[in-house]
Amino acid sequence: MGTKMWKFLKGMFCTALFCGYFYVLFVNLVCGFSMSGIESRWDALKVLVCAFLMAAGLPGVIWYQHHRIEKLEKELEELQHF
């Protein structure tokens, strides 16, 4: 695959991750606050913490896996040249 195409796909992936972060955060907050079960500040705090952990955790895990796979692909290419 050409380097320009690879850079384009990498940029699209980064953009999707960035947008996905806000999508997850927004959906969790909207769904959490639209529930009728929030009766106290503690319930609202639990919704905020849950939304933050999901929004920060999921893209972080995907980002780590992406970089790890990229590193392993480079090592595999180096081994194939020998």
HUTA-V746646 format. One record per backbone hydrogen bond with DSSP energy under -1.0 kcal/mol. CO is the residue of the C=O (numbers start at 1). NH is the residue of the N-H. If there is no record, write none. Layout:
# HUTA-V746646
((CO NH) (CO NH))
This chain:
# HUTA-V746646
((2 6) (3 7) (4 8) (5 9) (6 10) (7 11) (8 12) (9 13) (10 14) (11 15) (12 16) (13 17) (14 18) (15 19) (16 20) (17 21) (18 22) (19 23) (20 24) (21 25) (22 26) (23 27) (24 28) (25 29) (26 30) (27 31) (28 32) (29 33) (30 34) (40 44) (41 45) (42 46) (43 47) (44 48) (45 49) (46 50) (47 51) (48 52) (49 53) (50 54) (51 55) (52 56) (53 57) (54 58) (57 61) (58 62) (59 63) (60 64) (61 65) (62 66) (63 67) (64 68) (65 69) (66 70) (67 71) (68 72) (69 73) (70 74) (71 75) (72 76) (73 77) (74 78) (75 79) (76 80) (77 81))
